[in-house]
């Protein structure tokens, strides 16, 4: 059948082959801009040096990606499959369709959570530290029937991510019975493929894609026994889900869900009979979806560390599927996975775990390390991102992470947070300044009623005006209007005869409501012993507004940090769990300093297991003129 297409398809594939040779990734973006507004008399002066604009994630999507190389005829095969011609009719038109079976055994390097797998063998799911007995679980995902599961448990159950946990907990023979029991219960409740668009969690494109990929990767665990009643039912479900994703992945919105759907379609094309057309179709869709998900510097447009890890894991499992059938994965898949790793490493603190960004807890060092080892990629962290947004500074034992990028757009947002210009700071393995995190884990050990509050600007270590969010926090993890443009400038300076890294960033999230732009300057000495900060409010237009507005600059302290306010009320001593002593001081000469006061309040911090821990926060509060103001502070390591 392929030879029938050869002469007709040469012209159709020339453009694809030419685009496959282009390795440069183009971006939609504006040209550099300078801040030109001049403050009025008595206002805080605008910094003289130019700032580079980082536009919102709407402008970060790739417009060109590395296309897979195709032979003459393959483009038409892909087109015919997309139009609905069955795969067996394209690969072997004069033979009957082959019976459904899995053609290879996948050896995935991904390791799951052993503790969660052990809990499954003991009879319950363990998600975000909360146990749920398997026997009491309602697997039906129809939202009209009873209460829905919590978000974390719902995702675990319907994406079948628990299979990796189970496989990591014991030898396969000890896990088969548990895997069969859960899968049979799930199939009894959800096997029917919806004919129309469904809002059920089981048939969300992301969950369906991850589920199909997990079924194919862990097929020996699910179908290891020849006399199992599960095998025929699961093979039918695999074929039905693959057919459903063939149609739905193309229609789903951009983001990790579309990548998961296309990765599963590609894996099915590799591991199911007569799959060449499906594989070609899936590869093209996957690479397009990756282009919509990943910016040129490798950061996902969700700006979420968990989404970054999920994308890396999906590509790693898919590459293992290629290896299972002795076929080379397209270069674009390898390139994309290599791009995804450095931004993730940039969010690691001295303890090896990740920072609390975009609703996530501090994902553990073991989990991050296991994923990086599985990829086999050895690289350095991304220090100076173009679009990922998370700037990284380090000196000595000190590590600073700075959110100097705009919030994610709606189609990419997972659990969006108004965290613009927040920072985290660690001294070795001790976290000194953190964000609360954990909004995406609400409903487990984190109470659901405070999940929305954990997404607010006040739950992050940054400045807040009038208790308002810099970007509107909406329901269901979405974000509204607010910070649209973030400008950033990074350079190396000399400070007190020592080199230092200085980053200035500003956002316009408060411009519409209060007529003020927030600019934050962080300067870290090369030895890591001093971090100085300036929070500056600048009029957004030449004609400033009158009156005053309240402000609060919050510094959420890491777990185990003891804070003691100084007698003069302008500083505090911070003692970390490992015995290091830091001094926090309000610096003199700041505009509006007479209206400021420093206090210590309660806070909380969510770890990588979803456990909230009571902590404290330092808060600088006061009133500032609508004409602007400047508030300076210093963190200095003692001894």
C-alpha positions in Angstrom: 0.0 0.0 0.0 2.9 2.4 0.8 4.2 2.1 -2.8 0.9 3.3 -4.2 1.5 6.6 -2.4 5.1 7.2 -3.2 4.9 9.2 -6.5 1.9 11.2 -5.2 3.4 12.1 -1.9 6.9 13.4 -2.7 5.6 17.0 -3.0 3.5 16.6 0.1 6.4 15.6 2.2 9.0 18.0 0.9 7.9 20.8 3.3 7.9 18.3 6.2 11.4 17.2 5.5 12.6 20.7 5.1 11.1 21.7 8.5 12.7 18.6 10.0 16.1 20.1 9.2 15.3 23.3 11.0 16.6 23.0 14.5 16.1 26.6 15.5 13.0 27.2 17.7 11.2 30.4 16.9 9.2 32.4 19.5 6.3 34.8 19.2 7.6 37.7 21.2 8.0 41.5 21.2 11.1 43.4 20.8 13.0 44.8 23.8 11.3 47.7 25.5 12.6 50.4 27.9 10.7 51.8 30.8 10.2 55.4 29.8 7.8 56.8 32.4 9.3 59.5 34.5 8.0 60.0 38.1 6.6 63.2 39.2 8.2 65.4 41.8 8.8 63.6 45.1 8.2 60.2 43.5 10.6 57.3 43.7 13.0 57.6 40.7 12.8 54.9 38.0 16.1 52.9 37.7 18.2 54.2 34.9 19.1 50.9 33.3 16.8 49.2 30.8 14.8 46.0 31.7 14.2 43.2 29.3 10.4 42.4 29.0 9.3 38.8 29.6 5.9 38.6 28.1 3.0 36.4 29.3 2.9 32.8 28.5 0.5 33.6 25.6 3.7 34.7 23.8 5.9 31.9 24.9 4.5 29.1 22.8 6.8 27.8 20.1 5.7 28.5 16.6 8.1 26.1 15.0 9.3 22.7 16.2 11.5 19.9 14.9 9.3 17.8 12.7 9.9 14.1 12.4 11.6 12.9 9.2 9.2 11.1 7.0 9.7 8.9 3.9 7.7 9.4 0.7 4.2 8.1 1.4 4.2 8.4 5.1 2.6 11.9 5.1 -0.3 10.5 3.1 -0.6 7.5 5.4 -0.8 9.9 8.3 -3.4 12.0 6.5 -5.5 9.0 5.6 -5.4 7.7 9.2 -6.5 11.1 10.5 -9.4 11.0 8.1 -10.6 7.7 9.6 -9.0 5.0 7.4 -8.3 2.0 9.8 -4.7 1.3 10.5 -4.8 -2.3 9.3 -6.2 -1.1 5.9 -3.2 1.1 5.5 -0.5 -1.4 6.6 -2.0 -4.6 5.2 -5.0 -3.8 3.0 -5.7 -7.3 1.8 -5.6 -9.0 5.2 -8.0 -9.1 8.1 -7.2 -6.9 11.1 -4.9 -8.7 13.6 -6.2 -9.6 17.0 -5.3 -7.1 19.8 -2.2 -8.0 21.7 0.8 -6.2 23.2 3.8 -6.7 20.9 6.6 -6.0 23.3 7.6 -5.9 26.9 8.5 -2.4 28.1 11.4 -2.0 30.5 10.7 1.5 31.9 13.5 3.1 34.0 10.8 5.1 35.9 10.5 4.1 39.6 7.4 4.8 41.6 6.8 5.6 45.3 7.7 2.4 47.2 5.7 3.5 50.3 2.6 4.1 48.2 3.1 0.7 46.5 3.4 -1.1 49.9 0.2 0.6 51.0 -1.6 -0.8 48.0 -0.5 -4.3 48.9 -1.8 -3.6 52.4 -5.2 -2.7 50.9 -5.4 1.1 50.6 -4.3 4.0 48.4 -1.8 6.4 50.0 -2.0 9.8 48.3 -0.6 13.0 49.8 -0.2 11.2 53.1 -3.9 10.2 53.3 -5.0 6.5 53.3 -8.1 5.4 51.4 -9.2 1.7 51.7 -9.5 0.2 48.2 -12.7 -1.7 49.2 -14.4 1.5 50.2 -13.5 3.5 47.1 -16.1 4.4 44.5 -14.3 4.1 41.1 -17.2 5.5 39.1 -16.1 8.9 37.8 -19.5 10.1 36.7 -20.0 13.5 38.4 -23.7 12.9 38.6 -23.3 9.8 40.8 -22.2 10.6 44.3 -19.4 12.8 45.5 -16.2 13.1 43.5 -12.9 11.9 44.8 -10.3 14.4 46.0 -8.2 15.8 43.2 -5.0 14.0 44.1 -6.8 10.6 44.7 -8.9 11.1 41.6 -5.8 11.6 39.4 -4.0 8.7 40.9 -6.9 6.3 40.4 -7.9 7.3 36.9 -4.4 7.8 35.5 -3.2 4.5 36.9 -0.1 6.2 38.1 -0.3 3.8 41.0 0.9 1.0 38.8 4.5 2.4 38.9 4.3 2.6 42.7 3.0 -1.0 43.0 5.7 -2.3 40.6 8.4 -0.6 42.7 7.3 -2.1 46.0 7.9 -5.9 45.5 8.6 -8.6 43.0 6.0 -8.8 40.2 4.5 -12.1 41.4 3.6 -10.4 44.7 1.9 -7.5 43.0 -0.2 -9.2 40.2 -3.2 -10.0 42.4 -3.5 -6.4 43.7 -3.1 -4.9 40.2 -5.8 -7.2 38.9 -8.2 -6.5 41.7 -8.0 -2.7 41.3 -8.1 -2.8 37.5 -11.2 -5.0 37.4 -13.0 -2.7 39.8 -12.1 0.3 37.7 -13.1 -1.4 34.4 -16.5 -2.4 36.0 -17.2 1.2 36.7 -15.6 3.0 33.7 -15.0 0.7 30.8 -17.7 2.2 28.6 -16.1 4.7 26.3 -18.3 7.9 26.2 -19.8 8.6 22.8 -19.9 12.3 23.4 -17.8 14.7 25.2 -17.5 13.7 28.9 -16.7 15.7 31.9 -15.8 12.7 34.0 -12.3 12.4 35.4 -11.8 9.0 33.9 -12.2 10.4 30.4 -10.3 13.5 30.8 -7.7 13.4 28.0 -4.7 13.7 30.4 -5.9 10.9 32.6 -6.9 8.7 29.7 -3.5 9.3 28.0 -1.5 8.5 31.2 -3.7 5.5 31.8 -3.2 4.0 28.4 0.5 4.6 28.6 0.6 2.9 32.1 -1.4 -0.1 30.8 1.1 -0.6 27.9 4.2 0.0 30.0 3.0 -2.3 32.9 1.2 -4.9 30.7 3.2 -7.8 32.3 1.9 -6.8 35.7 -1.7 -6.7 34.6 -1.7 -9.6 32.1 1.0 -11.8 33.5 -1.3 -14.8 34.1 -2.7 -16.6 31.1 -5.9 -17.7 32.9 -6.7 -14.2 34.2 -10.2 -12.9 33.6 -8.7 -9.4 33.3 -6.6 -10.0 30.2 -9.4 -10.0 27.5 -11.3 -7.1 29.2 -8.1 -5.1 29.5 -7.1 -5.7 25.9 -10.5 -4.5 24.8 -10.2 -1.4 27.0 -6.7 -0.7 25.6 -8.0 -0.8 22.0 -11.1 1.3 22.9 -9.1 3.9 24.7 -6.5 4.2 21.9 -9.3 4.7 19.4 -11.0 7.3 21.6 -7.7 9.2 22.0 -7.1 9.1 18.2 -10.1 11.5 18.0 -9.9 13.4 21.3 -6.2 14.2 21.5 -6.4 16.4 18.4 -9.3 18.4 19.9 -8.0 18.8 23.4 -6.5 22.2 24.5 -2.8 22.8 24.8 -0.9 21.6 27.8 0.2 18.5 29.5 -3.1 16.8 28.8 -2.6 17.0 25.1 1.0 15.8 25.4 -0.1 12.8 27.5 -2.8 12.0 24.9 -0.5 12.1 22.0 2.2 10.1 23.8 -0.3 7.4 24.5 -1.5 7.3 20.9 2.2 7.0 19.8 2.8 4.2 22.3 -0.3 2.3 21.1 1.0 2.6 17.5 4.3 1.0 18.6 2.9 -1.8 20.8 -0.4 -2.8 19.1 -0.7 -4.7 15.8 -1.0 -2.7 12.5 0.2 0.4 14.3 2.4 2.1 11.7 -0.3 4.7 10.7 -1.2 5.4 14.3 2.4 5.8 15.2 3.1 8.3 12.4 -0.1 10.2 13.3 0.8 10.2 17.0 4.4 11.3 16.5 3.3 14.4 14.5 0.7 15.3 17.0 3.0 14.8 20.0 5.7 17.0 18.6 3.2 19.8 17.9 1.8 19.4 21.4 5.3 19.6 22.9 5.9 22.8 20.9 2.8 24.3 22.5 3.8 23.1 26.0 7.5 23.9 26.2 9.3 27.2 25.7 12.7 27.6 24.0 14.5 27.4 27.3 12.8 24.1 28.2 10.3 25.4 30.8 6.7 24.3 30.5 4.3 27.1 30.0 2.4 25.9 33.1 5.5 27.1 35.1 4.7 24.2 37.4 7.5 21.9 38.7 5.0 18.9 38.9 4.0 19.5 35.2 7.7 19.6 34.3 8.2 16.2 36.0 5.1 14.7 34.5 6.3 15.7 31.0 9.7 14.2 31.5 8.2 11.0 32.9 5.8 10.6 29.9 8.6 11.1 27.4 10.8 8.6 29.3 8.1 6.0 29.3 7.5 6.6 25.6 11.1 6.2 24.7 11.1 2.9 26.6 8.2 1.8 24.4 10.3 2.6 21.3 13.2 0.5 22.7 10.7 -2.4 23.4 10.1 -2.8 19.7 13.7 -2.0 18.7 12.8 1.3 17.0 14.5 4.7 17.3 12.5 7.5 18.8 12.4 10.7 16.7 15.2 13.1 17.5 12.6 15.8 18.5 11.5 13.6 21.4 15.0 13.3 22.7 15.7 17.0 22.2 12.5 18.0 24.1 13.3 15.7 27.0 16.8 17.1 27.3 15.4 20.7 27.3 13.0 19.9 30.1 15.7 18.8 32.7 17.7 22.0 33.3 14.7 24.2 34.3 13.7 21.5 36.8 17.2 21.4 38.3 17.0 25.2 38.8 14.2 24.8 41.3 16.2 22.5 43.6 17.3 23.8 47.0 20.3 22.8 49.0 18.4 19.8 50.4 17.8 18.5 46.8 14.0 19.0 47.0 12.1 21.5 44.9 10.8 24.9 45.8 7.1 25.5 46.5 5.9 27.0 43.2 2.5 27.1 41.5 0.6 25.2 44.2 3.1 22.4 44.7 4.7 21.2 47.9 8.4 20.8 48.3 8.7 17.7 46.0 11.3 15.4 47.7 14.9 15.1 46.7 14.6 11.3 46.3 11.7 11.7 43.8 13.5 14.3 41.8 16.8 12.4 41.7 15.1 9.1 40.7 13.5 10.9 37.7 16.7 12.5 36.6 18.6 9.2 36.9 15.8 7.5 34.8 16.4 9.9 32.0 20.2 9.4 32.0 20.7 13.1 31.3 23.6 14.8 33.0 23.4 18.6 32.8 23.5 21.8 34.8 20.6 23.8 36.2 19.2 26.6 34.1 20.4 29.8 35.8 19.3 32.5 33.4 15.9 31.6 31.8 14.4 33.5 28.9 10.8 32.4 29.5 10.7 29.8 32.3 10.8 32.8 34.6 12.5 31.3 37.7 15.8 33.2 38.1 18.4 31.4 40.2 21.2 33.0 42.2 23.7 31.1 44.3 26.8 31.9 46.3 28.6 29.7 48.9 25.9 27.6 50.5 23.1 30.1 49.7 20.6 29.4 46.9 17.9 31.9 45.9 15.0 31.2 43.6 13.1 34.3 42.2 9.8 34.2 40.3 10.6 36.8 37.7 8.1 35.6 35.1 4.4 36.3 34.3 1.7 33.9 35.6 0.7 31.0 33.2 -2.1 31.5 30.8 -5.5 29.8 31.4 -5.0 26.9 29.0 -1.7 25.9 30.6 -2.6 26.6 34.3 -2.8 23.6 36.6 -3.1 25.2 40.0 -2.3 28.8 39.3 -0.8 31.1 42.0 -0.3 34.8 42.2 3.3 34.5 43.0 5.0 37.1 40.8 8.2 38.5 42.3 8.2 36.0 45.2 11.4 34.4 46.2 12.7 31.4 48.2 16.1 31.1 49.9 18.0 28.2 51.4 21.3 28.0 53.3 22.7 24.5 52.6 20.0 22.0 53.5 18.1 24.5 55.6 15.3 26.6 54.0 15.3 30.1 55.3 12.6 31.9 53.2 9.9 29.9 51.5 6.4 30.1 50.0 3.6 28.2 51.7 2.8 26.0 48.7 0.5 23.0 48.7 -2.7 24.5 47.1 -2.6 21.6 44.5 -2.6 19.1 47.4 -5.6 20.5 49.2 -8.2 17.9 50.2 -5.6 15.5 51.6 -3.7 16.5 54.7 -4.0 20.2 53.6 -7.6 21.2 54.4 -9.6 21.9 51.3 -11.0 25.1 52.8 -7.6 26.8 52.8 -6.6 25.7 49.3 -7.7 28.9 47.7 -5.8 31.0 50.2 -2.6 29.1 49.5 -2.8 30.4 45.9 -2.9 34.0 47.0 -0.1 36.5 46.8 0.0 36.7 50.6 1.0 33.0 50.8 4.2 33.9 49.0 7.3 35.8 50.0 6.6 39.1 48.2 4.9 42.4 48.5 1.1 42.7 48.7 -0.9 45.9 48.3 -4.1 46.3 50.3 -4.4 42.5 50.8 -5.1 42.1 47.1 -3.6 39.5 44.8 -1.2 40.7 42.1 -3.2 38.4 39.7 -6.8 37.4 40.3 -7.2 33.9 41.8 -10.2 32.1 40.3 -11.9 28.8 41.0 -10.7 25.4 39.7 -7.0 26.5 39.6 -7.5 29.2 37.1 -6.1 32.8 37.1 -7.7 36.0 35.9 -6.4 39.4 35.1 -3.4 41.0 36.8 0.3 40.8 36.0 0.5 40.8 32.2 4.1 41.9 31.8 7.2 41.2 33.8 10.4 43.0 33.0 13.7 41.6 34.2 17.4 42.6 34.2 20.2 40.5 35.5 23.8 41.6 35.9 27.0 41.1 37.9 28.1 44.1 40.0 30.8 44.9 42.6 29.5 45.5 46.1 31.8 46.3 49.0 34.8 45.1 46.9 33.0 41.8 46.3 31.2 40.5 43.2 27.4 40.1 43.6 24.6 39.0 41.4 21.8 41.6 41.0 18.4 40.9 39.5 15.7 43.6 39.1 12.2 42.6 38.0 8.9 44.5 37.9 5.3 43.6 37.2 2.1 45.6 36.4 -0.3 43.5 38.5 -1.3 46.4 40.7 -1.2 49.1 38.0 -4.9 49.0 37.1 -6.2 49.0 40.7 -3.7 51.2 42.5 -1.8 52.9 39.7 1.5 51.4 41.0 4.1 49.1 39.5 6.0 46.8 41.9 9.7 46.5 41.3 11.9 44.2 43.3 15.7 44.2 43.3 17.6 41.2 44.9 21.4 41.3 45.2 23.3 38.3 46.5 27.0 38.5 47.4 29.2 35.9 45.7 30.0 34.3 49.0 26.3 33.9 49.8 26.5 35.8 53.2 24.3 38.7 52.2 21.0 39.1 50.3 19.8 42.7 50.1 16.4 43.6 48.8 14.6 46.7 47.6 10.8 46.7 47.0 9.9 49.8 45.0 6.5 51.1 44.1 6.5 53.3 41.0 3.6 55.3 39.6 2.3 53.5 36.5 1.6 56.7 34.7 2.8 60.3 34.7 -0.2 61.4 36.6 0.0 59.6 40.0 -3.1 58.9 42.2 -3.6 60.7 45.5 -3.9 59.2 48.9 -2.3 56.2 50.6 -2.6 52.5 50.3 -1.6 49.7 52.8 1.1 47.3 52.0 2.7 44.2 53.5 6.0 42.5 52.5 5.9 38.9 53.7 8.8 36.6 54.4 7.5 33.1 55.1 10.1 31.3 57.2 11.2 27.7 56.5 10.3 24.8 58.8 12.4 24.8 62.0 13.5 28.4 61.7 13.3 30.3 65.0 12.6 34.0 64.7 13.3 36.6 67.5 12.4 40.2 66.9 15.0 42.8 68.0 14.3 45.3 70.7 14.2 48.3 68.3 11.5 46.5 66.2 13.5 46.9 63.0 15.1 43.5 62.8 15.0 39.9 63.7 17.5 37.0 64.3 16.7 33.8 62.4 18.2 30.5 63.7 18.0 27.6 61.3 17.6 23.9 62.3 21.3 23.3 61.6 22.5 26.1 63.9 23.2 28.8 61.3 22.3 32.4 62.4 20.9 35.0 60.0 20.1 38.6 60.8 17.2 40.4 59.1 17.2 44.2 59.2 15.1 47.0 57.7 17.6 49.3 56.0 17.7 53.0 56.8 17.0 55.7 54.3 14.0 54.0 52.8 11.2 56.2 51.6 8.2 55.8 53.9 10.2 54.0 56.6 8.5 55.9 59.4 5.2 54.2 58.5 6.7 50.7 58.6 6.6 48.2 61.3 8.0 44.7 61.5 6.1 41.8 63.2 6.2 38.0 63.4 3.1 36.1 62.6 2.0 32.5 62.1 2.3 30.8 58.8 2.5 27.2 57.3 4.6 25.3 54.8 3.6 22.2 52.9 6.2 19.5 52.3 6.5 17.1 49.3 4.2 14.5 51.0 1.4 17.0 51.3 1.9 17.5 55.0 1.3 21.1 56.3 3.8 22.3 59.0 3.2 25.3 61.3 5.8 28.0 60.7 6.3 31.7 61.1 6.6 34.7 58.9 8.1 38.1 59.2 5.8 40.9 57.9 6.8 44.5 57.1 3.5 46.5 57.2 2.6 50.1 56.6 1.0 52.8 54.4 2.6 54.1 51.3 1.8 57.1 49.1 0.1 56.5 45.7 3.0 58.5 44.4 5.4 55.6 45.1 7.7 54.3 47.8 10.8 52.3 48.5 11.3 49.7 51.2 14.8 48.2 51.7 15.8 45.2 53.8 18.9 42.9 54.3 19.5 39.3 55.2 23.0 38.7 56.5 24.6 35.5 57.8 26.4 35.9 61.1 29.6 34.2 62.1 
